[in-house]
Amino acid sequence: MENTNHSVIGPMSSLAVTDLAGIGATLGKRLQERGFDKAEVLLGQFLILKMNKDLFEAWLNDIAGFNKRQASEVYMCLLEWCEEFL
């Protein structure tokens, strides 16, 4: 079952990529196989793409086969974290 709560409280360094909204076991494994095993690593990619929704969602689709809904959930999760902590 996927995490659908967009809120992440606290540091990203302690979280697995599957702790983020929209990322279940299957998508998490695909990301992990490509080196995105921790939430902080995925956050880094999000920031590299300048928090651009279209670019980030397209990247998630390209790298791991996310659909629009899944990618949007991850985007919102990371955006909300950034708005709260950056």
C-alpha positions in Angstrom: 0.0 0.0 0.0 1.3 3.4 -0.9 1.9 6.2 1.5 -0.8 8.9 0.7 0.0 11.3 3.5 1.9 14.2 2.0 3.3 15.4 5.3 6.9 14.5 6.2 7.9 15.7 9.6 11.6 16.1 10.3 14.8 15.4 8.5 14.8 13.6 5.1 18.1 11.9 6.0 16.4 9.3 8.2 13.8 8.3 5.6 13.7 5.6 3.0 12.4 6.7 -0.4 9.3 4.6 0.2 8.5 6.8 3.2 7.4 9.5 0.7 3.8 9.9 -0.5 3.1 8.1 -3.8 6.0 5.6 -3.5 5.1 2.1 -2.7 7.4 -1.0 -2.7 7.5 -1.5 -6.5 8.3 2.1 -7.4 10.6 2.3 -4.4 12.6 -0.7 -5.7 12.8 0.9 -9.2 14.2 4.1 -7.7 16.6 2.2 -5.4 18.0 0.3 -8.4 18.8 3.6 -10.0 20.6 5.0 -6.9 17.7 6.9 -5.3 17.4 4.8 -2.1 16.9 7.6 0.4 14.4 10.4 0.6 17.2 13.0 0.8 18.7 11.7 -2.5 15.3 12.1 -4.2 15.0 15.6 -2.6 18.3 16.5 -4.2 17.0 15.6 -7.6 13.8 17.6 -6.9 16.0 20.6 -6.1 18.3 20.1 -9.1 15.1 20.3 -11.3 14.3 23.6 -9.5 11.2 22.2 -7.9 9.5 22.3 -11.4 6.4 20.1 -11.3 6.4 19.2 -15.0 10.1 18.4 -15.1 10.1 16.4 -11.9 7.0 14.4 -12.8 8.4 13.6 -16.3 11.7 12.6 -14.7 9.9 10.2 -12.3 8.1 8.7 -15.3 11.2 8.3 -17.3 13.4 6.8 -14.6 10.9 4.6 -12.8 7.6 4.5 -14.7 5.5 6.6 -12.3 2.1 7.5 -13.5 0.8 11.1 -13.3 -1.0 10.6 -10.0 1.9 8.9 -8.3 4.4 11.5 -9.5 2.1 14.3 -8.4 1.9 12.8 -4.9 5.7 12.7 -4.6 6.0 16.2 -6.0 3.5 17.6 -3.4 5.2 15.7 -0.6 8.6 17.2 -1.4 7.1 20.7 -2.2 5.4 20.8 1.2 8.5 19.6 3.0 10.5 22.4 1.2 8.0 25.0 2.1 8.1 23.9 5.7 11.8 23.4 6.2 13.8 25.4 3.6 
